[in-house]
Amino acid sequence: MTEFKTSKCIIKLISPTIVENKIIDGCDIDLIDLTEIRNINLKLTNGKPYVVLLDAGEYTSITTEAREVSATVNFSKNLIKRILIESSKN
């Protein structure tokens, strides 16, 4: 399994069209971080349409600017679906 790590995210290629993005606990994601993650996703999937499994981690946040830009068509190039993974603590 191919894996990349940034200062705020662990990115794994699960299959040729599925990428897991695990945000590291306690991180604040801004537009620069989000762009870096997106570019790695595109590299891992060879620019083909893909699905992201997003594990937001604990005590993380995303800036308003990053959230708004991520919702645009141009930024979400080749993204089929973003699926949020929720963890429950017993």
C-alpha positions in Angstrom: 0.0 0.0 0.0 1.4 3.4 -1.0 1.5 6.0 1.8 2.5 9.6 2.1 2.7 11.7 5.2 2.5 15.5 5.5 2.8 17.5 8.7 -1.0 17.2 9.2 -2.2 14.1 7.3 -1.4 10.5 6.5 -2.5 9.6 3.0 -2.9 6.0 1.8 -3.8 4.5 -1.5 -6.4 1.8 -0.7 -7.1 0.8 -4.3 -6.5 2.5 -7.7 -9.6 4.7 -7.1 -9.8 4.9 -3.3 -7.6 7.1 -1.1 -7.7 7.4 2.7 -6.9 10.8 4.3 -6.3 10.5 8.1 -6.0 14.0 9.6 -3.5 13.9 12.5 -5.2 14.5 15.9 -5.2 18.2 17.0 -4.4 19.6 13.5 -5.9 22.7 12.0 -6.2 22.4 8.2 -5.9 25.5 6.1 -6.0 26.0 2.3 -2.3 25.3 1.9 -2.6 22.0 3.8 -5.8 21.1 1.8 -4.1 21.8 -1.5 -1.1 19.7 -0.6 -3.4 16.8 0.4 -5.5 17.1 -2.8 -2.3 17.2 -5.0 -1.1 14.0 -3.3 -4.5 12.3 -3.9 -4.3 13.2 -7.6 -0.8 11.9 -7.8 -1.7 8.6 -6.1 -4.6 8.0 -8.4 -2.8 9.1 -11.6 -5.3 11.9 -12.1 -8.2 9.5 -12.5 -11.5 10.0 -10.7 -11.3 8.8 -7.1 -13.1 8.5 -3.7 -11.7 9.8 -0.4 -12.3 8.1 2.9 -11.8 11.0 5.3 -10.9 10.3 8.9 -10.9 13.7 10.5 -9.2 12.6 13.7 -9.8 14.2 17.1 -9.8 17.9 17.9 -9.2 18.9 14.3 -10.5 21.9 12.4 -10.6 23.3 8.9 -10.6 27.0 8.1 -13.6 28.6 6.5 -11.5 29.5 3.4 -10.4 25.9 3.0 -13.9 24.6 3.5 -15.3 27.0 0.9 -12.6 26.3 -1.7 -12.9 22.5 -1.2 -16.6 22.8 -2.3 -15.8 24.3 -5.7 -15.8 22.3 -8.8 -12.3 23.4 -9.9 -10.8 22.3 -6.6 -12.6 19.0 -6.4 -11.2 17.9 -9.8 -11.7 14.2 -10.3 -13.2 13.7 -6.8 -16.2 11.3 -7.0 -17.2 11.3 -3.4 -15.8 12.3 0.0 -16.9 9.8 2.8 -16.4 10.8 6.4 -15.3 8.0 8.7 -16.5 8.4 12.3 -14.8 6.6 15.2 -16.7 5.7 18.3 -14.9 5.3 21.6 -16.2 2.6 23.9 
